[in-house]
Amino acid sequence: MKEHKPHHIGTLSPEMALLGLLFGEPGHGYDLHRKVVSDLGQVWHLSQSQAYSILKRLEAQGDISVEEILQEKLPTRQLLSLTPQGRQRFLEWLSAPSGGSTRAIRMEFVTRLYFLSQYQPEKLADAFQLQKAEARSHIARLEIARSELPGDQIYNRMSLDLRLKQLNTVLEWLDECQQNF
């Protein structure tokens, strides 16, 4: 059996969306949140407080840096920038597949396409091919698991059947989406 290659799905957090926005240019937390909501709001449901929490975590991890900007008669603003570590982490994520779950594909792969179309459009076709291969690999693993189930495992079989149907539909969807790029 083929060894399973690691991928970067993490906890399916919108942190890469925030890093990706900062990849283009430094920004403020409020503006980053608004951009995620306007451009990826159907992908990520992100409250402003969640965005600030994620940004603080990214700063603590060393992925972003913060520059305090003093304003006369207004609160200090924070300008956020990617660090070299954050830039590298984002670029590694940008070239990785999203795993084989429909949820990871719906959230992470769509986000990846959003940034690839902005920063590396020449890599879109490769991203589709890589994601299709990942989905096919996941389908193969699920089919093996289904074939090895004892006959009395009705509910496990039902779950595997549904996941297989979803992933086969996702493969069709990937083909359709790729034609639009």
ABEGO torsion letter per residue (X at the ends): XBBBBBBBAEAGBAAAAAAAAAAABBBBAAAAAAAAAAAAAAABBBBAAAAAAAAAAAAAAGABBBBBBBBBGBBBBBBBBBBAAAAAAAAAAAABBAEABAAAAAAAAAAAAAAAAAABAAAAAAAAAAAAAAAAAAAAAAAAAAAABBAABAAAAAAAAAAAAAAAAAAAAAAAAAAAX
